[in-house]
Amino acid sequence: MQTQNRYGQALGREVKEWSPRPHPEKVTLQGNYTIICPLAPDHAEDLYREWQSIDDDRDWTYLTATKPATKEACYQYFRDLSAEPKTLHFSVKDKTNGIVKGIFCITGLDYENGGFHIADINWTPPMKRTRISTEALFLVLEYFFDKLKFRRCEWRTNINNLTSIASAERIGFKKEGVLRDKKVTKGHTEDIAVFSITAVDWLEISPAMKAWLRKENFDDRGRQVKKLSEFYS
């Protein structure tokens, strides 16, 4: 609800007892199917094999990085990511076998205003469109919104990356607009679509995701019984 000051000027909704948010730790988060842990160079052992399981590099088109050509290049890539001072990189493990099946990062950390970005999502082929990928996003959103009390999460993606856009919208991210000619990546200009979830949005999204992730919502082959969209009111 908007408020007014003593001059009759409209103000945004009041946020009581606000203070800058704490810095996130390099935590390990566990769900029913997924373990999220800080990225480590030796995770290259699993991911290099998974990334090489397909012959082309189409999954890297909209990423700043290129697919490592050798295992040593993959190790070096992870060493470089781990050393970045303002970005938190995480790996996603399949809880059933401990295999690393994806990575992503948290960036754009705005402690004063409680904002963060989920970025550089790179799921391997066995992880795509599975409950592992959904639970990974749920766990990190839950950590930032429920434990650290952040207020806003952004998801930014190339406007041509239709898979990423569909993923954001499926979770419940709301489109805010397009940043035109925002980046130059691999020699091409990028228009960036901006999506967000706020703390208010999370009050509806969280129970829907929890309900979808219940073990009862999957058959013995891990296929969903009901779609995530069916859990939103």
C-alpha positions in Angstrom: 0.0 0.0 0.0 1.3 3.4 -0.9 1.7 6.1 1.8 2.0 9.9 1.7 4.4 12.2 3.4 3.4 15.4 5.1 3.5 17.2 1.8 0.9 14.9 0.3 3.5 13.3 -2.0 3.0 9.6 -2.7 5.6 7.2 -1.3 6.1 3.5 -1.7 5.0 0.9 0.8 6.7 1.4 4.1 9.4 -1.1 5.0 9.7 -1.2 8.8 13.0 -1.8 10.7 15.0 -2.3 7.4 18.7 -2.7 7.6 21.3 -3.8 5.0 21.2 -7.6 4.4 24.0 -9.9 5.7 26.5 -11.2 3.2 25.6 -14.7 2.0 27.9 -17.5 3.0 29.3 -20.3 0.8 26.7 -22.6 2.2 25.6 -26.2 1.2 21.9 -26.5 0.7 20.1 -29.9 0.6 16.7 -30.8 -0.7 14.9 -34.1 -1.5 16.7 -34.6 -4.8 19.5 -32.0 -4.9 22.6 -30.7 -3.1 23.8 -27.2 -3.8 27.4 -26.6 -2.7 30.1 -24.1 -3.4 31.8 -24.7 -6.8 35.2 -26.4 -6.5 37.8 -27.0 -9.2 37.4 -30.8 -8.9 33.8 -30.6 -9.9 35.3 -30.3 -13.4 35.7 -34.1 -13.3 32.0 -34.7 -13.6 31.0 -31.6 -15.6 33.6 -32.0 -18.3 32.3 -35.5 -19.0 28.7 -34.3 -19.0 29.4 -31.3 -21.2 31.3 -33.5 -23.7 28.3 -35.9 -23.9 26.9 -33.8 -26.7 29.0 -33.0 -29.8 28.2 -29.3 -30.2 28.2 -26.2 -28.0 24.7 -24.9 -28.5 24.2 -24.8 -24.7 26.9 -22.1 -24.5 25.5 -19.8 -27.2 24.1 -17.3 -24.6 26.8 -17.7 -22.0 29.8 -15.4 -21.8 32.2 -18.4 -21.5 32.8 -21.0 -24.2 32.7 -24.8 -23.6 36.1 -26.0 -22.3 37.8 -28.0 -25.0 39.9 -30.1 -22.6 39.6 -31.4 -19.1 42.5 -29.1 -17.9 40.7 -26.1 -19.5 37.6 -27.1 -17.5 39.7 -27.2 -14.3 41.1 -23.8 -15.0 37.7 -22.4 -15.8 36.5 -23.5 -12.4 39.6 -22.2 -10.7 38.9 -18.8 -12.3 35.2 -18.8 -11.3 36.1 -19.8 -7.7 38.5 -16.8 -7.5 35.9 -14.2 -8.5 35.6 -11.8 -5.5 32.0 -10.5 -6.0 30.2 -13.5 -7.3 29.2 -16.7 -5.6 29.4 -19.8 -7.8 27.6 -23.0 -6.9 27.5 -26.5 -8.2 24.4 -28.7 -8.3 24.7 -32.4 -7.4 22.2 -35.2 -7.9 21.5 -36.4 -4.4 21.1 -40.0 -5.4 24.6 -40.4 -6.7 26.6 -37.2 -5.9 27.3 -36.4 -9.5 27.7 -32.7 -10.3 25.2 -31.9 -13.0 25.1 -28.1 -13.3 26.4 -24.8 -12.1 25.0 -21.3 -11.6 26.1 -18.1 -9.8 24.7 -15.4 -7.6 25.8 -11.9 -8.6 24.5 -8.3 -8.5 24.5 -8.5 -4.7 22.9 -5.3 -3.4 23.1 -5.4 0.4 21.7 -2.0 1.0 18.5 -2.7 -0.8 18.3 -6.5 -0.6 18.7 -7.5 -4.2 20.5 -10.3 -6.0 20.7 -12.0 -9.4 20.7 -15.6 -10.4 23.0 -15.9 -13.4 25.0 -18.1 -15.7 22.8 -21.1 -15.3 24.4 -24.0 -17.1 22.6 -27.3 -16.7 24.0 -30.5 -18.3 21.7 -32.5 -20.6 20.8 -35.1 -17.8 19.7 -32.2 -15.5 17.5 -30.2 -17.9 13.7 -30.3 -17.3 14.0 -32.4 -14.2 13.0 -31.9 -10.6 16.7 -31.4 -9.7 16.9 -28.2 -11.7 13.7 -26.9 -10.2 14.7 -27.8 -6.7 18.1 -26.1 -7.1 16.4 -22.8 -7.9 13.9 -23.3 -5.1 16.7 -23.9 -2.5 18.7 -20.8 -3.5 15.5 -18.6 -3.5 14.5 -20.0 -0.2 17.9 -19.3 1.3 18.0 -15.6 0.2 14.3 -14.8 0.8 13.5 -16.8 3.9 16.9 -16.9 5.8 18.7 -13.7 4.6 15.5 -11.7 4.1 16.5 -10.3 0.7 13.7 -8.4 -1.1 14.3 -9.0 -4.8 15.8 -11.5 -7.2 16.5 -10.7 -10.8 16.9 -13.1 -13.7 18.4 -11.5 -16.8 18.7 -13.3 -20.2 19.2 -12.6 -23.8 15.8 -11.9 -25.4 16.6 -14.7 -28.0 17.2 -17.3 -25.3 13.7 -18.7 -25.3 14.6 -21.7 -23.1 15.8 -19.4 -20.3 12.7 -17.1 -20.6 10.4 -20.1 -20.4 12.2 -21.3 -17.3 11.9 -18.0 -15.6 8.2 -17.7 -16.4 7.5 -21.2 -15.2 9.0 -20.5 -11.8 7.0 -17.3 -11.4 9.5 -14.6 -12.4 7.7 -11.5 -13.8 9.0 -9.7 -16.9 9.9 -6.1 -16.2 11.3 -5.0 -19.6 14.2 -5.1 -22.0 17.6 -3.5 -21.7 18.4 -2.7 -25.3 22.0 -3.2 -26.6 23.0 -3.9 -23.0 26.0 -6.2 -23.8 28.3 -7.4 -26.5 28.9 -11.1 -26.2 31.0 -13.2 -28.6 30.9 -10.4 -31.1 27.1 -9.9 -31.1 25.0 -7.3 -29.4 22.5 -8.5 -26.7 19.2 -7.1 -25.7 18.6 -8.3 -22.2 15.1 -9.3 -20.9 14.8 -8.6 -17.1 12.6 -10.7 -14.9 12.1 -10.5 -11.1 10.7 -12.1 -8.0 10.1 -9.9 -5.0 9.6 -10.9 -1.4 5.9 -10.3 -1.8 5.8 -12.6 -4.9 7.7 -15.2 -3.0 4.8 -15.6 -0.5 2.9 -17.2 -3.3 5.7 -18.9 -5.2 7.3 -20.7 -2.3 4.3 -22.9 -1.3 3.6 -23.7 -4.9 7.2 -24.9 -5.5 7.1 -26.9 -2.2 3.9 -28.6 -3.2 5.3 -29.4 -6.7 8.5 -30.8 -5.3 6.7 -33.2 -2.9 7.7 -36.8 -3.6 4.0 -37.7 -4.0 4.0 -35.5 -7.1 6.3 -37.8 -9.0 5.9 -41.3 -10.3 8.5 -44.1 -9.9 10.3 -42.8 -13.0 10.5 -39.2 -11.7 7.9 -37.8 -14.0 5.6 -35.1 -12.6 2.0 -35.9 -11.8 0.9 -32.2 -11.8 2.6 -29.3 -13.5 4.0 -26.5 -11.4 1.5 -24.0 -12.8 -1.3 -26.2 -11.3 -0.2 -25.3 -7.8 -0.6 -21.6 -8.3 -3.9 -20.2 -7.1 
